[in-house]
């Protein structure tokens, strides 16, 4: 089931948590989802973060205010 990125942003803003694959979304969209999750308290689990530069991961973490959990156990 493919959900459009604009819908994911709204879901996060409305408090809906989700698990996302970082390889399948633009970093700019992930930053907005993180910001929306922070304002609603939604939890976002982000997998395959090796696809994202560490500076972008830091920005996502800052935007999320603790609402994004990064999967660091990947091979």
N, C-alpha and C positions, 0 to 999 in steps of 0.2 A: 504494500500500500504506500504510494507516494503522496506525501502531503507537501503542498507548496510552502516555500520558505516564509512567505508573508503570513500564512496560517500558523506556522511554528512560532513566529514572533508574537502573534496575538495569544496563542495558547500559553506561552511563558508569561506574558503580561497579565493574563487572567489567573495565574497560579498553577497552571498545569506543568507538572514535571515531565521529563523525557530523557531518553538515552539517545545520543547522537554520535554519528561517525564523522570525525573531523575531516576525513578524506572526501566526504560527499557534500560539503558546504563551504562557501567562501568564508574566509576569516572575518570579513566585515560583517557578514550575517551572524556569525557566532558571537561577535562582540555585542551586537544589538540584542540577541537572545539572552546573553549573560546579563546585560543591563536590565532587560525586562524581567528576568527571573529575580534579580536583586530587589526590584521594586515590589514584586508580588510575594516573594518568599519561596518561589518554585525551585525545585532541585533539578539540576541538569547534570547528567552523567556523560562525560565526553570521552569517547574512545578513539584510538588511533591518532593520538596527539603528536606522534612523530611526523605527521604530515604538516604540522604547524611550526613555524619558527618560534624559538623560545621567547623572543621579545613580544610576539603576539600572544603567547600563552600568559605572559605576565599582565598584559593589558586585559585579557579576558578575565583573569583572576581578580584584578582590581575592579573591573566593572561589575563582577558578580557578587562581591561582598560576601563570599563564602557559600554562594548558592550553586557554584559549579564544582563538580568533583571530577578530577582528571584521572584517567586510567593510566597509572605509571607502571603497571605490571606486565605490559605488553612485551612480547619477544622482539 
